Amino acid sequence: MSYARPRSIRGRITALITLLALALLVPTAVAEGAVGRQAIADAIWLEARQQADLTAAAVRAGTTTDPILPRMGGATLVQVVAPDHHVIDASKDARGLPPLSSVWPSASDPERDLQTCASARVGCVRLSALRVLPSADSPVVYAGRPVAALTSTEIFARLFGIQDAVLVLLAAWATWQVTGRTLKPVEVIRTDLAAINFNDLSGRVPEPSGDDEIARLARTVNGTLGRIENAKRSSDRILSRQRQFVADASHELRTPLAGLRAELEEAQMHPGETDLAALLDDAMGDVDRLEQIITDLLLLAKVEATGDGERAHVNLSDLAQREVSERPGRPQVRLWAEPDVYVSAVQAQVVRALRNLLDNAQRHARNGVEVHVGRCGGFAELVVSDDGPGIPETDRERVFERFTRLDAARSRDHGGTGLGLAIARDVAHAHGGSLRAGESPGGGAKFVFKIPLAES
């Protein structure tokens, strides 16, 4: 049975509909044939009775002809038979025949329908036997037709059979066409889906119009492809960040480690000529730098991985006020802030971004740093400006790359790891904002940090 079952859904549905049509139409055809045969038989019996009635009326009126002329076209066998069973009169087709039947209707039951095969000459005959008078010497009229002439009932049966066979074939053909048309989008979806590979998940399957099962399937497939594409993109970003972290760590940690190793090896080779205090100071400086670089790299990885972490309503104005007030030394930092500029953010990350921007500005300012906090459209805007040498326009994007230092003024001797601006921009991006570099009114550098305002 498993080998006989069609493999395709289209074939299975067509086979099922065909079997259902056969199960419904075959009994219908049999019933129609039976009803048709019965209707024709009833018509034949009625015709025979009518002819018998007409002939009996003619006998009673004495108006019979010789031979008897049948008035009903189908009932060609007509006889008038006396009580002694000899034929008094007959139609042309029944002339010379013995009585068509020996059945003799009684006065209480003057009419009988019967079928007899007594005559070898005409074969089986369907007759209506009618007693002409109620008296004992009444003749009987036999009127009917041969059964062999009743093939019209078989014609009707064949017509019904042909009709039902055609209906079954039409049902199978229509089902095949309709299911083919209905399942065509599924084949298109299958073909397009098979062409999509893991290296390029941007492809989508066509979505038929409407809201049927196939349209919903296409939308679900596209939604799944979108989620897979997003997951792959996220996975690629994570792998890229891991590779970047390893590259950054190996690149930036190598120099202080090499310097520390060289100092220790030299002290080991010339212990008597080594100033232990100076060695320890240099070694601690290298260790501090290593620790700062590792801390910044871990913070970058954390911001990238958990930028959408636990957020809270943060008053950026108060945050800036607190950071500026706690910032010692020169150059001086001046603050202009609109009151109550709230953002939805991870506070520790925003604080780190603000500190990095202030550190960078103070490191390169000549006389002072200015900080402005306000609203700009749907964003909170934090602007940090200095009056230092500024950043050439061609380098205003490059400064956000990790470990980028534009000149000697931006060197390790000034205390930076080269990660501060990269951390600040990643914090802005993680919060759905931006960080861009520009030129301050005094010709120095200006950094504009934007993140969305908190919903009130």
N, C-alpha and C positions, 0 to 999 in steps of 0.2 A: 504493500500500500504506500510506503514511503517513496518508492520509485515512481509510482503512478501519480503521486501528488505533484501538481505544478510547482516549480521553484519560485516563480515570481508572485508577488501579491496580485498583480494584474490578472495572471492566469488563475490564481486561486479564487478571486472574486468572480471571474467569468464562469469558472466551473461551478461555483456555488449557486450563482444566479441561474445557470442552465439547469442544474439539478432541481432547484426550486420550481422553475418553470415547468419542467417535466412532471414534477410531483403534483403541480396544480392543474396543468392542462391535460395530461393523459386521462385522469378521472373525469375531467370536464368533457373531453372528447367522447369517452365511453358513454357518459350520461347523455350527451347531446345526440349520439347515435341511437341510443335506446329510445330517447324521447322522439327523435325523428321517425324511427321505424314504427313506434307506437302511433304517432300521428298519422303516418301514411296508412298503417293498417286500419286505424279507425276510419280514415277517409274511404278506404276500400270497402269496409263493412257497410258504411253509410251508403255508398254508391250501390252496393248489392241490395241493401234493404229498399232503397228508393226504387230500383228497377223492379224488385219483387212486388212492391206496392202498386206501381203503375200497371204491371202485367195483371195482377189480381183484380184491379179495378176494371181493366178492359175485359177480363173474363166475366166478371159480374155484369158488365154492361153489354156483353155480347159483341164487342167491337174489336176482337182480336184479329190480327191479320195472319196470313199464312205465306211465308214464315213470319214468326214474330219479329218485329223490328225493335231492337233495344233502343230505349230512349236515353239511357246513360251510357256514354261512349265506352267506358271501361268494362262494364258488365256485359260481355258479348255472349255468354253462355246462359240461355234462358229456356226453361222447359215448363210445360203444364202437364202434370202427371195425375192420372185418375187413381181412385182408391185401389183398383186392381193392379196398380203399378205399370200400366202401359202409358206411353207418351201420347198425350192428346195433341199437343202442338209444341213447336220448338223454334228457336232462332236458327239462322243459317249455320252458325258455328256449332250448334248442338244437334242439328238434324242428323238422324241415323244413329244417334248414341242411345244406349240404354238409359234408364233413369240415372241422373247424376248422383243420387243418394237414396239410401233406403230409409233415411230418417223421416218420420211422419209426425209433424206437429199435431198436438192434441187441440181440442176445442178450448181447453183452459189455458194452453200455452201455444198460441197460434203461430208464433214466429221463432225460428231458431237460427243461430249463426253456427256454421260448422265448416270444417275443412276435411275433405275426403280425397283419397287417392285410389278409389275403386276403378276408375276408368283408365285402362292402359293407353288409350288413344290420346287423351288430353293431359294425363298425369294428375298431379295433385291440384285440387280446385278449392277455392274459398267460396262458400255459398251462403245465401240467405234463403231459408226454406219458410214459405208463408202459406198458411191455410187460407183458401179463398173464402169459404163459408164455414159457419160453426156446425153445420149439419154433418151427419155421418158420411154422406156420399160426396163431401166436398173434395174437389181436386186440390193439389198442392202445387205452388209455383216455386221452382228453383231458379235462382238468378245469381250469377257470380262470374269469376274470371280465374284463369289458371294461375297457380302460384309462380310458375316460371316467368310470368309477365311482371312480377313484383320486384324486379331488380332495381327499381328506383330507390328502394330503401337502402340497398348497398351503395348506390351512387352517393346518397346523402352521407352515409357513414364514411365513404372514402373522402368526400369533400371536407367533412369535419376533421378527419385525420390529417389531410394535407394542410388545412387551415392551422391546426395546432402545431404541426411540424414547422410551418413557416413562422408562426409566432415564437416558437422556441429558438429557431435560428436568429430571428430578429432580436430577441432578448439577449442572446449570447453576443451577437455583433454589437448591439448598442452598449452592452456592459463593457465589452472590450474597448470600444472607442471612448466611452466616458471615463473609464478608469485610466486609460492611457493618457487622456488629456488632463485628468485630475492629478495623476502621479508624475506628469512631465516636470513640474517644478521640483519635485523631490529628486529626480535624476539630475537636474541642473545643479541643485544644491550639493548632491553627492559628488558630481564631477568637479565643481569649484572647490569643495572642501578637500578633495583628494589632491588638488593642485597646490594647496597651502602647505608650506613647510615651516619648520621651526625657525629657520634663519630669517624668514620674512612672514610675520604674522599680521601684516597690515591688510591682507585681502579679506573680503567679506563676500558672503553668498547673497544672491539677489533675494529681495523680500517681496513676495507677491502682495498685491493689494487685497484689502479685506481683513477679516479677523477670524478666518477658519483655522483648522488645525495646522495646515501646511504653512500659512503665514505666521502663526505663532511659533512653529518649529523654526522657521528661518530667523525670526527675531531672537529666539533663544540661542540658536547657533551663533549668530553675530554677537550677542551679548557674551556668550562663553568665549568666543574668539577675542573679544575686547578685554575680558578679564585675564585671559592667558597672555595676551600681548602686554597688558599692564604689569602682570606678574613677571614676565620675562624682562621687561624694561627695568622693573625694580631690581630684579636679580642681577641684571647687567650693571646697574648703577652700584649695587652693593659690591660686586666683584671689582668694578673699576675703582671704587673707593678703597677697597682692600689693597689692590695693586698700588694705588696712589700712596696709601699710608706706608706700605712697605718701601716704596721708592723714596718717599720723603724721609722716612726714618733712616734708611741706609745712606741717603745722601747727606743729611744734615748732622747725623750723629757721628759720622765717620771723622769729621774734622776735629771736634773737641776731644773725641776719644784718642785720635792720633796724637794730638798735642799733649794730652794727659799722659799717654804711654811714653812719649818722647821724654817728658820731664822726669818721669819715674825711672826710666832706663838710665838717663844721664845721672840721676842721683845715685842709682845702684852702682854705676860704673865708677863714680867719683864721690864716694860718701864723705870723704874728708873735706872736699871742696864745696859741699852743698850747704846752702843756707836753708835750714829746715823750716824756719818760719815762713820765708819767702816761698818755698816749695809748697808748703801746706796752703798758703793763701792762693797761689796759682791753681793748685789742685781743687780747692773748694770752689774757686771761680768757674773752673771747667765743669765741676759736678753740678753747680747751680745752673749753668747754661744747659747742660744735658737734661736736668730735671725740668727746666722751663720748656724746652723743646718737646719733651715727652708729654708734659701736661697739655701743651697747646695742641699737639697731634691727637691726643685722646679726646680733647674737647671738640676738635673738628669732627672726629669720627662719631662722637655722641650727638652732636648737632645734626649731622647728616642722617643718623639712624633714628633719632627720636625727636625730630623737629616738631612733630605733631603731638608731643607728649602732654603732660598735665599743664593746662593753662589756667590763668586766673586774670581777673581784672586788675590791671596795673596802672597806677597814675604816673604817666611818663614825666609830667611836670615835677612832681615831688621827687621822683627817682633822679632826675637830672639835678635838681636843687641839692639833694643829699650828696651826690657824687662830686659836684663842683665844690660844695662847702668843705668836703673832707680832703680836697686835693691841695697839698702843700706846695710851697716853693714857687719859683718863677719859671716861665712867665705866668702872669696872672690870667685867670680864666674868668670871663664875665658871662653872665647868663641873662637871657630875656626869654620868659616862658609864659604862654597862656595858661590860665588856671585850669586844672582838672582835665587834662588831655588823657583819656583812658584808652588803653589798648588791651586786647586779650592776648596774653603772651606768657611764655615761660620766663619768669622774672630773672632768674639767675643768668639766663642766656642774654637777655636784653642788657642787664648790668654789665656783663662781660663785653658785649659789643660797644657800649658807651665808654667803658674804661679804655678799650683798645683805641677808639677814635681820639679820646682825650690824650692818651699817652703819645699817640702818633703826632697830634697837633703840638703838644708841648715840646716834644723832642725836636721839632723843626721850626717852631715859632721864634721870632726875634724878640718881640716885646709883649705880645699878648694873644690870647685865644678867645674867640667868641662862640657862644652856644646859644642857639635859638630853638625853642620848642613851640610848635603850634599845630594847627589843623590845615590840611590842604586837600579839599575834596573829601573823599571818604577815608583819608589816611592821616595818621599822625606823622608829623615831619620833625626830625631832629637834624639840625644843621650845625656842623662843627667847622669853624674857619680859623685859619692862622695867618700870620703875616710873614711867613717864611719864604723860601725860594720858590715854592709852588711846584706843580707837576706839569711837565710838557704835555700838550694835548695828545700827542701820539702814544704817551705812556699811561694815560688815565684808565685804561682797562687792564694793562699789564700789572699795575700795582696791586691788583687783587689776586694775582697768582701767588701760590705758596712759595715762600723763600725768595721773593723778588726784592732786590735792592737796586735802586736806580743809580746811585753814585756813592762816593765815599762818605757823604754826609749821612747816608742811610746805611750805616755799617754796623757790624757787631759791636764796635766800640761804643755805640750809642745805646746799646742795651736791647735792641729788638731781635726777635727770632725770625722775622720775615713772615709770621703767620697771623699777626694781629688783624690786618685788613681782610685777609681771607676768612678769618673767623667771623668778623663783623658782617661781611657780605653773606656768608652761609646762614647766619642767624636771621638776617633780613629775608632771605629766600625761604628759609624754613617757616617763617611766619606769613608768607604770602606777600612780602614786600620787596624792596630794592635798596641798593646802596650804589651811588654813583659819585665819581670824583669830578670836581670842577675847579674854577678859579674864584678865589675870594675877592671882595672889593679892594683889598689891600695888595693884591697880586700874589698872595700865598695860595695854599691849597684849601679847598672847600669840599667837605663830604656831606652828602645829603642822604640821610637814613630814613626810609619810609616803611611803615607797617600799617595794616588796616586798623581803623578805630574800632573799639569795642562796641557791640550792639547795645543800645540803651534799653 
